Amino acid sequence: MLLDKPAGMSSNAALQEARRLFAAAKAGHTGTLDPLATGLLPLCFGEATKFAGELLASSKTYRATVRLGIVTDTADAEGRVIATAPVDVSEAEVRALLPRFMGEIEQVPPMFSALKRDGVPLYELARQGIEIERTPRRVVIHRLELLAWQSDCFELEIDCSKGTYVRTLAADIGAALGCGAHLAALRRTRVGTLDLDRAVTLEAIAALPIEARDALLLPIDALLADLPAAELSATETVRLQHGQAVRWAGEVGQRYRLLSPQGFLGLGELAADGWLQPKRLIATA
């Protein structure tokens, strides 16, 4: 299901509340949003959790509010202010600067992040006042558009690759402008092919009768909507369910949504020898 996560709640807390509302025995999310952030958080229940990782590599779209002149230790509004500076920046200067941050760029991951060093999350070290050197990582900014402008604050829409830290992007833009900046607000509007327009809030779910809530759920293969379908015969379905491959014509390495005569079966991949192999299948009665 597509959740519109509220501000001030961790992704795991939102997941557990949704899990309770649906009485789901098993649940998972497809990539965290910081507590500060709102917007699209795709959740998986039951057999769909087998495919939650599919969205981790997907591109994403965000709307970000950047506040100039204030630098925080977390690069967002939840952090401690560590520097301030007067803001003498024009809209034209910001527009002229943005192309520098488009395409493939390098980002240094923030200390306040879930990345681990020797098994310890960086944010735990940061809370102890420890800062360590981080290796820059390459990310891709596909689109960076200025949506709104004020004298010390502006709003961006960002299409970016997996692994992009929008708060780091905000801080880097502020540094390039010479006045510093932090991420004041963030809203995720797209993950892969999934869009915020179809998302619902926890309050909206709770307001529905229990028997009506399942209508909010998307089919499992919505997570694989960008993959071509392999429509299988009954015989091919049985073979794949027993872990055996079937002959298939297509591009080597291509992954497929496997569709049996009864519906979605799972994920398959075409091997170099021309055999379509099962990679991840749902449990069927």
N, C-alpha and C positions, 0 to 999 in steps of 0.2 A: 504494500500500500504506500501511497505517497503522503507523507506527513509534512505539514507546514509547522516547523519547530518554532516555539516561542523563544524570545530572548530570556536569558537568565537561567536556562535549563541545559544541563549537559545532554549530549546525544544519547548516552546510556540511560539517563533518567527518563528521557522522552520515549526511548525504546521500551523500557520496563512498564511505563504507564500504558502505552499502546498494547503491549503484550497482555496486560491485565484486562484491558477493555475488550480484547478479542478472545480471552481465555486460551491463549496459544501456549502449547507445551514447549515450543522451541521458537526462538526469534533472534534476529540479528539485523544490524544496519549495514549500509553499503559505503561507509566512509563518514567520519565524524565531522560535525560542525562545532566550533567553539561555543561555549555558553553565550558569549556576546552575540553570536550570529543568529539570524532567523532564516526561515525559508525551507527549501526542499530537502527533506531527509527521507530517501526511500528506505522502507523497512521490509523485511522478509519474515514470513512465518512458515513453520513446517518445512515441507520439502523445498520451498523456495530458498531457504538458507544455503542450500548447496550451491546456489548461483550468485550469492551476494557479492562475491569477489569480482564478478564480471564488471561491475560498475567502478571498481577502484581505479581502473586504467582509463576510464572515460574522461573526455574533456568536460568542462563545467563552465557555467556562466554565473557571474556575481554582479550585484549592484553594491558599490562601496562608497561610503562617505569618508572623505579624507579631511582632517582638520590640520591646518598649517600652524606653525609657530609653537607647537607643544610636542615634545619628545617624551615617550614613556619607556620604561624598562621592558615592557612586553610588546611594544609597538602598536598597542591598541588601547581603547578607553578604559580597560580594566586594570592597567598597570599604574605604577608609581611614576609621577612626573619627575624626570631627571634633567630636563633642560627646557628653557623657553627662549623665544627670540621674536623681535618685531617682524611683522609680515608686511612686506612691500612687494607684492607679486601681482601681476596682471593676469587676466584670463588668457590673453594672447601668449604670454610667456608659458603658461601651463600647456596650452595647445601645441606650442612649438616644441615643448619638451617631450610630450608623450610618445612620439615615434621612436625616441631613443630606447624606450622600454618595450617595444613590440618585437615580435619574432623570437628567436632563441636567445635567452638571456641567462645569466648566472645569478643565483640567489644564495646567500649564506643563511641557512636555517636559523631561526631565532632560538635563543636559549630556552625560552618558555615554549617548548614544543614537546611532543610525545616521542620524538626520536630518542634512541637509546645509545649510551656509551658504556660498554662493558656491562650491559644488562640493566643499567640505571637510566630512567627517563631524564632527559636534559632538564625538564622543569623542576625535578627534585633537586638537582645540583644548583639551579638558578635560585631556588628558594633558600639555599644555604649560602648564597652570595658567591658561589663558585661559577666562574665563566671559563669555558674551555674552547679551544680552537675547533671550528667546524669546517668541514670541506664544502666548498660551494657546489651546488647542484644545478644542472641545466634544466630549465623549464621553457615552455613555449607560450607566449602571449599572442593568441591569434587575432584578437581585436581589443582595442582600448579606446573607448569613446567617452568624451566629456559630455555628460548629460545636463548638469546644472552647475552654476558658479555663484559664489558669494565672495566677499572680500577675503575671508580667511578659511573658507570651507568650500569643497566642491564634491560633486558626485560623479563616479565613473561607472561604466558598464564594461565588464571584462570577460572575454572568452579566453580560457586558458587550459593548459594541459594538466594532467594529474601532478600532484606534488607542489603546486604553486602555493606559496604563502602570500595571501593578499595583504596581510599586515606588513610583511617585509617589503612588498611592492610600494605600499603607502609610505613607509619610512624612507625607502630609497628615493622616491620622488621628492619628498621633503628635503632630503639631504642635497639632492641635485639643485633644488631651488634655493638653497642656502639658508633656509629658515627652520628646517626640521618639520616633521609631521607625524601623525599617528592615525590609525584606523579608528574612526569614531563609530561607525555602524557598518554592518555587512548583512546582505540578504542573498541567498543562493536561489537562483531562478531556474536552473537547468542542470541535469546530470545526464550525460549521454543523450538518449532520445526522450528522456522523461522530463516533463515540464511542470513548473509550479502551478500552472493554471488548473491542474487536476488534483492538487493537494488539498487536504482537509486538516483542520486543527484538532487538537485533543478535545477541546470543548465541544466541537461539532460531533465528534464520535460519541462522546459521553451522553450527548443529548438525544441520541437515537435509541430506540428500543434494541435490545440485544439481538433480536432476530433480524433486524434491518441492517446491521453493521457489515455483514459479509458483502453487501452490494457495493461497498467502497473498495473492495479488493480487486486488483488487476490479476489477469492470468499469470502463471509463473513465467511463461516465455516472453512477457513484456520486458524482462531483464535482458533478453537476447534478441530484441526486435531488429537490431542492425545486422543480424546474421541471416544468410539465405536459409530457406527451409529445404530439408530432405524428406520428401514424402515417401514413406516406406510401405511395402506390402506387409501382409500379416506374417508371411514367412520371414522376411527381413527383420521385422520387429522381434520375433521370437529369438532369432539368432543374436541380435544385439543385446536382448535382455539376458542372454546366457553368456555375455562377455565375448561373443564372437564377432568378427568383422564381416562386412558385406561388400561386394564389388560395387564401385561407384565411379561415375565419370565426372571429373571436375579438376579444379586446380589443387595441386599438392599443397598441403598445409591449411587448406580452407576449413574453417569450422562451420558446423551446420546446426541449426535447430532441428532435432529429430522429431518427426511427426508420424505417429502410428495411425492406423485406421481409427483408433479410439481417442486420439488427441496427442498432446505434447508428451514426449518420452524422455527427452534430455538433450545433452550436448554431445556432438560427435566431431571427429576430425579426419580428414582424408590423408592417409599416409602416402609415402613416396611410391609404394608398390600398387597403388590404385585401390586399396581397401579402406572403406569407411569404418573407423574404429569408434566404439563407444568411449567417451571420456567421463561423463557424469550423467547418471540416469536417476529419475525419480522412482520412488517405490510405488508399485502398482498393486492393486488388490488381486 
